[in-house]
Amino acid sequence: MHVVDGVSTAKCFDELTDLEKKKMQYDCVAKNIITSALNLDEFFRVSQCSSAREMWDILEVTHEGTTDVKRAHKHALIQEYMSCSECNRERPLLMSKKDLHTLSII
């Protein structure tokens, strides 16, 4: 990026260093890999992103949630388990693999 009179403008491809060109190529490859693995809804969610990292961050929050969402989900699962095992004195609810994994990593 060039800054001219307080306005940033993109460099021409000829003005880029070899390292900058290589980074751009890797970013394009990564964006291509990410978009080729998405369904149509997810594609439209990230299609306007300017970098692969930005795409990844949006997809990560979409699928895994923020830290607060993870914490709330964990507490809800624990409450469900405790209410089932204490009140009913029956077999605890069968939890999905995803729920068990969520509890084990948090």
DSSP file (Angstrom, degrees, kcal/mol; ACC not computed):
  #  RESIDUE AA STRUCTURE BP1 BP2  ACC     N-H-->O    O-->H-N    N-H-->O    O-->H-N    TCO  KAPPA ALPHA  PHI   PSI    X-CA   Y-CA   Z-CA
    1    1 A M              0   0    0      0, 0.0     2,-0.4     0, 0.0     9,-0.2   0.000 360.0 360.0 360.0 135.0    0.0    0.0    0.0
    2    2 A H  E     -A    9   0A   0      7,-3.5     7,-3.2     2,-0.0     2,-0.6  -0.848 360.0-147.5-102.2 143.9    1.1    3.5   -0.9
    3    3 A V  E     +A    8   0A   0     -2,-0.4     2,-0.5     5,-0.3     5,-0.2  -0.952  21.9 174.1-113.5 114.1    0.0    6.5    1.2
    4    4 A V  E >  S-A    7   0A   0      3,-3.0     3,-1.8    -2,-0.6    -2,-0.0  -0.975  72.2 -18.9-122.7 118.0   -0.3    9.6   -1.0
    5    5 A D  T 3  S-     0   0    0     -2,-0.5    -1,-0.1     1,-0.3     3,-0.1   0.868 128.2 -52.2  53.5  40.4   -1.8   12.7    0.6
    6    6 A G  T 3  S+     0   0    0      1,-0.2     2,-0.5    -3,-0.0    -1,-0.3   0.480 117.7 111.7  79.3   1.7   -3.3   10.6    3.4
    7    7 A V  E <   -A    4   0A   0     -3,-1.8    -3,-3.0     2,-0.0     2,-0.4  -0.937  61.1-141.1-111.5 125.5   -5.0    8.3    1.0
    8    8 A S  E     -A    3   0A   0     -2,-0.5     2,-0.3    -5,-0.2    -5,-0.3  -0.711  22.3-177.1 -88.0 133.2   -3.8    4.7    0.8
    9    9 A T  E     -A    2   0A   0     -7,-3.2    -7,-3.5    -2,-0.4     2,-0.1  -0.927  29.6-103.5-126.4 152.1   -3.7    3.1   -2.7
   10   10 A A        -     0   0    0     -2,-0.3     2,-0.1    -9,-0.2    -7,-0.0  -0.445  37.0-114.5 -74.2 146.1   -2.7   -0.4   -3.7
   11   11 A K        -     0   0    0     -2,-0.1     2,-0.1     1,-0.1    -1,-0.1  -0.455  30.9-108.2 -74.1 151.5    0.7   -1.0   -5.3
   12   12 A C    >>  -     0   0    0     -2,-0.1     3,-1.0     1,-0.1     4,-0.6  -0.449  31.1-111.9 -70.8 155.2    0.9   -2.1   -8.9
   13   13 A F  G >4 S+     0   0    0      1,-0.3     3,-1.0     2,-0.2    -1,-0.1   0.854 118.1  57.3 -60.2 -34.2    1.9   -5.7   -9.3
   14   14 A D  G 34 S+     0   0    0      1,-0.2    -1,-0.3     0, 0.0    -3,-0.0   0.768 102.3  55.7 -67.7 -25.4    5.3   -4.5  -10.8
   15   15 A E  G <4 S+     0   0    0     -3,-1.0    -1,-0.2     2,-0.0    -2,-0.2   0.562  86.0 103.8 -84.9  -8.9    6.1   -2.5   -7.7
   16   16 A L  S << S-     0   0    0     -3,-1.0     2,-0.1    -4,-0.6    -3,-0.0  -0.432  71.8-122.7 -74.5 146.6    5.7   -5.5   -5.3
   17   17 A T     >  -     0   0    0     -2,-0.1     4,-2.3     1,-0.1     5,-0.2  -0.358  30.0-104.1 -77.6 167.9    8.8   -7.2   -3.9
   18   18 A D  H  > S+     0   0    0      1,-0.2     4,-2.2     2,-0.2     5,-0.2   0.884 123.1  52.1 -61.2 -38.2    9.3  -10.9   -4.5
   19   19 A L  H  > S+     0   0    0      2,-0.2     4,-2.3     1,-0.2    -1,-0.2   0.907 109.4  48.8 -65.2 -42.1    8.2  -11.7   -0.9
   20   20 A E  H  > S+     0   0    0      2,-0.2     4,-2.2     1,-0.2    -2,-0.2   0.883 111.1  50.6 -65.2 -38.3    5.0   -9.7   -1.3
   21   21 A K  H  X S+     0   0    0     -4,-2.3     4,-2.1     2,-0.2    -2,-0.2   0.910 110.5  49.1 -64.8 -41.5    4.3  -11.5   -4.6
   22   22 A K  H  X S+     0   0    0     -4,-2.2     4,-2.5     2,-0.2    -2,-0.2   0.902 110.5  50.7 -65.2 -41.1    4.8  -14.9   -2.9
   23   23 A K  H  X S+     0   0    0     -4,-2.3     4,-2.3     1,-0.2    -1,-0.2   0.901 110.0  50.4 -62.8 -40.8    2.5  -13.9    0.0
   24   24 A M  H  X S+     0   0    0     -4,-2.2     4,-2.2     2,-0.2    -1,-0.2   0.892 110.1  50.0 -64.0 -39.6   -0.2  -12.9   -2.5
   25   25 A Q  H  X S+     0   0    0     -4,-2.1     4,-2.3     2,-0.2    -2,-0.2   0.929 111.4  47.8 -65.1 -44.8    0.1  -16.2   -4.3
   26   26 A Y  H  X S+     0   0    0     -4,-2.5     4,-2.5     1,-0.2    -2,-0.2   0.886 111.3  51.5 -62.8 -38.7   -0.1  -18.2   -1.1
   27   27 A D  H  X S+     0   0    0     -4,-2.3     4,-2.6     2,-0.2    -1,-0.2   0.903 109.7  49.6 -65.4 -40.5   -3.2  -16.1    0.0
   28   28 A C  H  X S+     0   0    0     -4,-2.2     4,-2.2     2,-0.2    -2,-0.2   0.904 111.6  48.6 -64.5 -41.5   -4.9  -16.8   -3.4
   29   29 A V  H  X S+     0   0    0     -4,-2.3     4,-2.4     2,-0.2    -2,-0.2   0.929 112.5  48.4 -63.3 -45.0   -4.2  -20.5   -3.1
   30   30 A A  H  X S+     0   0    0     -4,-2.5     4,-2.6     1,-0.2    -2,-0.2   0.908 111.2  49.8 -63.4 -42.4   -5.6  -20.5    0.5
   31   31 A K  H  X S+     0   0    0     -4,-2.6     4,-2.6     1,-0.2    -1,-0.2   0.894 110.8  50.8 -62.7 -39.3   -8.7  -18.6   -0.5
   32   32 A N  H  X S+     0   0    0     -4,-2.2     4,-1.9     2,-0.2    -2,-0.2   0.915 110.9  47.9 -64.1 -43.8   -9.3  -21.0   -3.4
   33   33 A I  H  X S+     0   0    0     -4,-2.4     4,-0.8     2,-0.2    -2,-0.2   0.929 113.8  47.3 -63.3 -45.4   -8.9  -24.0   -1.1
   34   34 A I  H >< S+     0   0    0     -4,-2.6     3,-1.0     1,-0.2     4,-0.3   0.948 113.8  46.0 -62.7 -49.4  -11.3  -22.5    1.4
   35   35 A T  H >< S+     0   0    0     -4,-2.6     3,-1.0     1,-0.3    -1,-0.2   0.817 107.1  58.2 -67.2 -29.6  -14.0  -21.5   -1.1
   36   36 A S  H 3< S+     0   0    0     -4,-1.9    -1,-0.3     1,-0.2    -2,-0.2   0.713 105.4  51.4 -73.1 -17.0  -13.9  -24.8   -2.9
   37   37 A A  T << S+     0   0    0     -3,-1.0    -1,-0.2    -4,-0.8     2,-0.2   0.426  95.6  92.5 -95.9   1.0  -14.8  -26.6    0.3
   38   38 A L    <   -     0   0    0     -3,-1.0     2,-0.1    -4,-0.3    -3,-0.0  -0.624  69.9-127.3-100.1 152.0  -17.8  -24.5    1.2
   39   39 A N     >  -     0   0    0     -2,-0.2     4,-2.5     1,-0.1     5,-0.2  -0.340  44.2 -91.6 -81.4 177.9  -21.5  -24.9    0.4
   40   40 A L  H  > S+     0   0    0      1,-0.2     4,-2.2     2,-0.2     5,-0.2   0.885 123.9  50.1 -63.4 -42.2  -23.3  -22.0   -1.3
   41   41 A D  H  > S+     0   0    0      1,-0.2     4,-1.4     2,-0.2    -1,-0.2   0.933 114.1  44.7 -62.8 -45.9  -24.5  -20.3    2.0
   42   42 A E  H  > S+     0   0    0      1,-0.2     4,-1.4     2,-0.2    -1,-0.2   0.875 109.9  56.7 -66.5 -36.6  -21.0  -20.3    3.5
   43   43 A F  H  X S+     0   0    0     -4,-2.5     4,-1.3     1,-0.2     3,-0.5   0.932 107.1  47.5 -59.6 -46.1  -19.5  -19.2    0.2
   44   44 A F  H  < S+     0   0    0     -4,-2.2     4,-0.3     1,-0.2    -1,-0.2   0.806 106.6  59.7 -66.6 -27.5  -21.7  -16.1    0.2
   45   45 A R  H  < S+     0   0    0     -4,-1.4    -1,-0.2     1,-0.2    -2,-0.2   0.856 120.9  23.8 -66.8 -34.1  -20.8  -15.4    3.8
   46   46 A V  H >< S+     0   0    0     -4,-1.4     3,-1.8    -3,-0.5    -2,-0.2   0.390  91.5 101.3-113.3   2.1  -17.1  -15.1    3.0
   47   47 A S  T 3< S+     0   0    0     -4,-1.3    -1,-0.1     1,-0.3    -3,-0.1   0.765  82.5  52.0 -64.8 -24.5  -17.0  -14.2   -0.6
   48   48 A Q  T 3  S+     0   0    0     -4,-0.3    -1,-0.3    -3,-0.1    -2,-0.1   0.426  82.3 117.9 -91.2   1.8  -16.3  -10.5    0.1
   49   49 A C    <   -     0   0    0     -3,-1.8    -3,-0.0     1,-0.1     3,-0.0  -0.390  56.2-149.9 -70.3 146.7  -13.3  -11.2    2.3
   50   50 A S  S    S+     0   0    0      1,-0.1     2,-0.3    -2,-0.1    -1,-0.1   0.593  74.7  32.4 -94.6 -11.6  -10.0   -9.8    1.1
   51   51 A S  S  > S-     0   0    0      1,-0.1     4,-1.8   -21,-0.0     5,-0.1  -0.965  74.9-120.0-142.5 159.8   -7.8  -12.4    2.7
   52   52 A A  H  > S+     0   0    0     -2,-0.3     4,-2.7     1,-0.2     5,-0.2   0.856 114.4  56.8 -65.0 -35.4   -7.8  -16.1    3.5
   53   53 A R  H  > S+     0   0    0      2,-0.2     4,-2.5     1,-0.2    -1,-0.2   0.902 105.5  50.0 -63.8 -40.9   -7.3  -15.3    7.2
   54   54 A E  H  > S+     0   0    0      2,-0.2     4,-2.0     1,-0.2    -1,-0.2   0.905 111.5  49.4 -63.4 -41.6  -10.4  -13.1    7.2
   55   55 A M  H  X S+     0   0    0     -4,-1.8     4,-2.4     1,-0.2     5,-0.2   0.939 111.5  49.1 -59.5 -47.9  -12.3  -16.0    5.6
   56   56 A W  H  X S+     0   0    0     -4,-2.7     4,-2.6     1,-0.2    -2,-0.2   0.908 109.4  51.5 -60.6 -44.3  -11.0  -18.4    8.2
   57   57 A D  H  X S+     0   0    0     -4,-2.5     4,-2.2     1,-0.2    -1,-0.2   0.905 110.8  47.9 -61.9 -42.3  -11.9  -16.1   11.1
   58   58 A I  H  X S+     0   0    0     -4,-2.0     4,-2.2     1,-0.2    -1,-0.2   0.922 114.0  46.5 -64.7 -44.0  -15.5  -15.7    9.9
   59   59 A L  H  X S+     0   0    0     -4,-2.4     4,-2.4     2,-0.2     5,-0.3   0.878 110.6  53.5 -66.0 -37.2  -15.9  -19.4    9.4
   60   60 A E  H  X>S+     0   0    0     -4,-2.6     4,-2.9    -5,-0.2     5,-0.8   0.933 111.8  43.7 -63.6 -46.4  -14.4  -20.2   12.8
   61   61 A V  H  X5S+     0   0    0     -4,-2.2     4,-1.0     3,-0.2    -1,-0.2   0.886 113.8  53.0 -66.3 -37.6  -16.8  -17.9   14.6
   62   62 A T  H  <5S+     0   0    0     -4,-2.2    -2,-0.2    -5,-0.2    -1,-0.2   0.916 121.2  28.8 -63.4 -43.9  -19.7  -19.2   12.6
   63   63 A H  H  <5S+     0   0    0     -4,-2.4    -2,-0.2    -5,-0.1    -3,-0.2   0.825 135.0  25.9 -91.3 -33.9  -19.1  -22.8   13.3
   64   64 A E  H  <5S-     0   0    0     -4,-2.9    -3,-0.2    -5,-0.3    -2,-0.1   0.698  96.5-141.5-104.4 -22.9  -17.4  -22.8   16.7
   65   65 A G     << -     0   0    0     -4,-1.0    -3,-0.1    -5,-0.8    -1,-0.1  -0.076  31.2 -60.6  83.4 170.6  -18.8  -19.5   18.2
   66   66 A T     >  -     0   0    0     -5,-0.1     4,-2.4     1,-0.1     5,-0.2  -0.258  57.3 -94.8 -80.1 175.5  -17.0  -17.0   20.3
   67   67 A T  H  > S+     0   0    0      1,-0.2     4,-2.4     2,-0.2     5,-0.2   0.887 127.1  52.7 -59.7 -40.1  -15.5  -17.8   23.7
   68   68 A D  H  > S+     0   0    0      2,-0.2     4,-2.4     1,-0.2    -1,-0.2   0.897 108.6  49.4 -64.0 -40.1  -18.6  -16.6   25.4
   69   69 A V  H  > S+     0   0    0      2,-0.2     4,-2.4     1,-0.2    -2,-0.2   0.920 111.4  49.3 -65.3 -43.3  -20.8  -18.9   23.3
   70   70 A K  H  X S+     0   0    0     -4,-2.4     4,-2.4     1,-0.2    -2,-0.2   0.917 111.6  49.0 -61.3 -43.4  -18.6  -21.9   24.0
   71   71 A R  H  X S+     0   0    0     -4,-2.4     4,-2.3     2,-0.2    -2,-0.2   0.914 111.9  48.1 -64.0 -43.5  -18.7  -21.2   27.7
   72   72 A A  H  X S+     0   0    0     -4,-2.4     4,-2.2     1,-0.2    -1,-0.2   0.896 111.6  50.3 -64.5 -40.4  -22.5  -20.8   27.7
   73   73 A H  H  X S+     0   0    0     -4,-2.4     4,-2.2     2,-0.2    -2,-0.2   0.906 110.0  50.8 -64.0 -41.8  -22.9  -24.1   25.7
   74   74 A K  H  X S+     0   0    0     -4,-2.4     4,-2.3     1,-0.2    -2,-0.2   0.927 110.8  47.7 -61.7 -46.0  -20.6  -25.9   28.2
   75   75 A H  H  X S+     0   0    0     -4,-2.3     4,-2.5     1,-0.2    -1,-0.2   0.876 110.3  52.5 -65.4 -37.0  -22.6  -24.6   31.2
   76   76 A A  H  X S+     0   0    0     -4,-2.2     4,-2.3     2,-0.2    -1,-0.2   0.906 110.2  48.4 -64.7 -40.8  -25.9  -25.6   29.5
   77   77 A L  H  X S+     0   0    0     -4,-2.2     4,-2.3     2,-0.2    -2,-0.2   0.904 111.8  49.0 -65.2 -41.0  -24.6  -29.2   28.9
   78   78 A I  H  X S+     0   0    0     -4,-2.3     4,-2.8     2,-0.2     5,-0.2   0.922 111.4  49.4 -64.6 -44.0  -23.4  -29.5   32.5
   79   79 A Q  H  X S+     0   0    0     -4,-2.5     4,-2.6     1,-0.2     5,-0.2   0.915 111.4  49.6 -61.5 -43.2  -26.8  -28.3   33.8
   80   80 A E  H  X S+     0   0    0     -4,-2.3     4,-1.8     1,-0.2    -1,-0.2   0.919 113.1  46.5 -61.7 -44.2  -28.6  -30.8   31.6
   81   81 A Y  H  X S+     0   0    0     -4,-2.3     4,-2.5     2,-0.2    -2,-0.2   0.925 113.8  47.7 -64.3 -45.8  -26.3  -33.6   32.7
   82   82 A M  H  X S+     0   0    0     -4,-2.8     4,-2.3     1,-0.2     5,-0.4   0.904 111.8  49.1 -65.5 -42.1  -26.7  -32.7   36.4
   83   83 A S  H  X>S+     0   0    0     -4,-2.6     4,-1.6    -5,-0.2     5,-0.6   0.878 113.9  47.0 -66.5 -35.9  -30.5  -32.3   36.3
   84   84 A C  H  X5S+     0   0    0     -4,-1.8     4,-1.0    -5,-0.2     6,-0.7   0.925 116.4  41.9 -71.3 -44.2  -30.8  -35.6   34.6
   85   85 A S  H  <5S+     0   0    0     -4,-2.5     4,-0.2    -5,-0.2    -2,-0.2   0.814 121.6  39.4 -77.2 -29.4  -28.5  -37.6   36.9
   86   86 A E  H  <5S+     0   0    0     -4,-2.3    -3,-0.2    -5,-0.2    -2,-0.2   0.916 121.5  36.7 -85.4 -47.2  -29.7  -36.0   40.2
   87   87 A C  H  <5S+     0   0    0     -4,-1.6    -3,-0.2    -5,-0.4    -2,-0.1   0.926 126.6  31.7 -76.0 -45.8  -33.5  -35.8   39.7
   88   88 A N  S  <<S-     0   0    0     -4,-1.0    -1,-0.2    -5,-0.6    -3,-0.2   0.722  81.5-149.9 -88.3 -21.7  -34.2  -38.9   37.7
   89   89 A R        +     0   0    0     -5,-0.5     2,-0.2    -4,-0.2    -4,-0.1   0.806  60.9 118.2  50.9  30.5  -31.6  -41.2   39.1
   90   90 A E  S    S-     0   0    0     -6,-0.7    -1,-0.2     1,-0.2    -2,-0.1  -0.456  79.8 -55.7-108.3-175.2  -31.7  -42.9   35.8
   91   91 A R        -     0   0    0     -2,-0.2    -1,-0.2    -3,-0.1     3,-0.1  -0.422  66.6-108.2 -59.9 135.6  -29.1  -43.3   33.1
   92   92 A P        -     0   0    0      0, 0.0    -1,-0.1     0, 0.0   -11,-0.1  -0.242  45.9 -82.9 -61.9 157.2  -27.7  -39.9   32.2
   93   93 A L        -     0   0    0    -13,-0.2     2,-0.6   -12,-0.1    -8,-0.0  -0.304  46.6-109.3 -57.8 141.4  -28.7  -38.6   28.8
   94   94 A L        -     0   0    0     -3,-0.1     2,-0.3     1,-0.0    -1,-0.1  -0.657  38.6-149.6 -73.4 122.8  -26.6  -39.9   26.0
   95   95 A M        -     0   0    0     -2,-0.6    -1,-0.0     1,-0.1     2,-0.0  -0.691  14.8-111.6 -96.7 147.8  -24.5  -37.0   24.9
   96   96 A S     >  -     0   0    0     -2,-0.3     4,-2.3     1,-0.1     5,-0.2  -0.314  27.3-112.0 -71.8 160.8  -23.3  -36.5   21.3
   97   97 A K  H  > S+     0   0    0      1,-0.2     4,-2.5     2,-0.2     5,-0.2   0.876 119.0  55.2 -60.2 -37.7  -19.6  -36.9   20.5
   98   98 A K  H  > S+     0   0    0      2,-0.2     4,-2.3     1,-0.2    -1,-0.2   0.915 108.2  47.8 -63.4 -42.5  -19.5  -33.2   19.7
   99   99 A D  H  > S+     0   0    0      2,-0.2     4,-2.3     1,-0.2    -2,-0.2   0.914 112.6  48.3 -65.2 -42.9  -20.9  -32.3   23.2
  100  100 A L  H  X S+     0   0    0     -4,-2.3     4,-1.9     1,-0.2    -1,-0.2   0.896 112.1  49.6 -63.9 -39.1  -18.4  -34.6   24.9
  101  101 A H  H  X S+     0   0    0     -4,-2.5     4,-1.7     2,-0.2    -2,-0.2   0.897 108.9  53.1 -65.0 -40.3  -15.6  -33.1   22.9
  102  102 A T  H  X S+     0   0    0     -4,-2.3     4,-1.1     1,-0.2    -2,-0.2   0.916 110.4  47.1 -61.3 -44.0  -16.7  -29.6   23.8
  103  103 A L  H  < S+     0   0    0     -4,-2.3    -1,-0.2     1,-0.2    -2,-0.2   0.869 111.2  51.7 -65.9 -36.1  -16.7  -30.4   27.5
  104  104 A S  H  < S+     0   0    0     -4,-1.9    -1,-0.2     1,-0.2    -2,-0.2   0.801 111.8  44.3 -75.1 -27.5  -13.3  -32.1   27.3
  105  105 A I  H  <        0   0    0     -4,-1.7    -1,-0.2     1,-0.2    -2,-0.2   0.656 360.0 360.0 -92.1 -14.0  -11.5  -29.2   25.6
  106  106 A I     <        0   0    0     -4,-1.1    -1,-0.2    -5,-0.2    -2,-0.2   0.449 360.0 360.0 -98.0 360.0  -13.0  -26.4   27.7
